[in-house]
Amino acid sequence: MSNLYESVIDILKKDTRFFSEDGELLRNAVYEAAMKMDESLIKLLYENEETKKRFFTFVGKVAVFDKIGFGWVINNRQFLPDSYTRYKNKIGLVDSNGDFISSSDDVVLSFPYKDCVLEGGQTKEDQKRAEIFYNETLAPDEVDRLLYPKVFTNAKRYTKDGIEENITVGETDNIIIKGNNLLAISSLLKRYEGKIKLIYIDPPYNTGSDTFGYNDHFNRSAWLTFIKNRLLIAKKLLSEDGAIYVQLDYHQVHYAKVLMDEIFGEENFQREIIWRIGWLSGYKTKDNNWIRNHDTILFYSKNNKSLKFTKYYIPKAEFKDIAQSGAERYPIEDVWNGNEYDDLNSIAIVSFSGETVSKMLNPEDEVKGQKSEKLIERIIKAHTDENDIVLDFFGGTGTTAAVTLKTGRRFILCEQLDTHIDIILRRMQKVIDGEQSGISKRNNWQGGGCFVYCELAQLNQKYADAIKIAENDEQLAGIWREMRESGFISSYVNPKDIDPSAEDFKALSFDDKKRLFLALLDKNMLYVNYCDIDDETYHISDEDKAFTNSFYKES
């Protein structure tokens, strides 16, 4: 039988779909292809004499492929290509029948598929991985629990007079939530479904580069799943007259357009907005090609018939100052509409004025992908009135929050990266104090207002964070002891089978040990669910209970 397994591996290597970039067999992709009677896979198996004999039966002159038999081989516990997989099998990551979890129709293992839920955690800016999600299993009836409303902790209100603690949430509060944005916006549904007038997001562009703050390097199908999970919830949060703007570049924007057509409906596509990010002439770089110097913003309505849009003009005198601030003079005479500048192109023009938030950040802060306050202002004023709610669940460095506050609207911001949270809090405190950068002067901003900061109450997420930054075996062993005592590990694992001092465990690479411990975490328990707030196991304080209950409008 071992020769058969080796033959199958050799055959599968001829199809790049079945192996990751680092050479790992994508078992679930193979199984899925077999169940769908994939022509290329069947042809490869038929052309090899050994697999032809093993997996095909002849009825007359017709060869019939035994996909069930092939699936059994692929998911058999003997079919283990490396020490890591062998060890995972040994400790019990199989079902009650002894088959790999990935082969079960009751679980979802491979997140890149369309109907999966991609948790997509981002924690440390310096953690570089090929994919930014936990590639783990969740039974379909457990997915809803993953997205249950969560408990909040460490709540504070930032005001001009200082920071208030032991607070509750008011009807007019601005809110910043630290934590995974999929789980954060899922938690917003209970309070804000159908109440958000505008959503603006600037998600990871999936450029294939790891230089972006959010790990920005994973395959297209995974990226689309990542975005789809969040857009489905975003649609529920939007009011009937609301709008959503998604800013991307050429890497994924065309695929995102098709995805958003599916989610929001083609009839609700409004505009493709080109945002110029520089004054490059085409002769000022070393690239031997046309110069790409713009992003694309996809603008959709929730309901085309109810969409609110306010046309806005920029005074001629103000636009002249903007246009002349660039390295080249823009042909002003081509864009005038009487004494005012026409709205149709205003976003593209006012956004490349070179504005940054450098007045609000420390010299050591390195902020990439910074968006202009004028860009966000134009979008906000087109769709909202004072006190309307604006949501940005890729909070970044807080531009959306700053502009929303300066224009008299309310904001909800979600962000997970510690470095970005630090910048957002410092920036927003200065906004409250009355800083004069960005759009402050044109909106006569004198300071004021306040916002509430809170965090999703971590459970297993704190172990995941600790595993990622662990530097040696001793630290991992200590983390495992805490995990084992917590009891919040995968139900597929017997804790007694894990022994960090065992020789086969020691034989694993350090990265594989980290992968293993992440695999052991129960992904339903990353954060504490609101329905479990009174469970003494989670040690939720009275202050956190009071804040969380006020957030969900419970007594």
Secondary structure, DSSP 8 states (H G I E B T S, - for coil): -HHHHHHHHHHHTTSGGGB-TTS-B-HHHHHHHHHTT-HHHHHHHHHSHHHHHHHEEEETTEEEE-HHHHHHHHHSTT---SHHHHHHHHTT-B-TTS-BGGG-TT-B--TTSTT---------TT---S-SS----B-HHHHHHHTS-B-EEEEEEEETTEEE-S----TT--EEEES-HHHHHHHHHHHHTT-EEEEEE------S-S-SSS-----HHHHHHHHHHHHHHHHHHEEEEEEEEEEE-TTTHHHHHHHHHHHH-GGGEEEEEEEE-----SSSSS-SS----EEEEEEEES-TTT-------EEHHHHHHHHTTSSS---GGGSEETTEE-GGGHHHHHTTS---SGGGS-TT----S---HHHHHHHHHHH--TT-EEEESS-TTSHHHHHHHHTT-EEEEEE--HHHHHHHHHHHHHHHHT--STTTTTTT------EEEEEE-BSHHHHHHHHHH--SHHHHHHHHHHHHHHT-B-TT--GGG--TTSHHHHTS-HHHHHHHHHHHB-GGGSB-BGGGTT-GGG---HHHHHHHHHHTT--
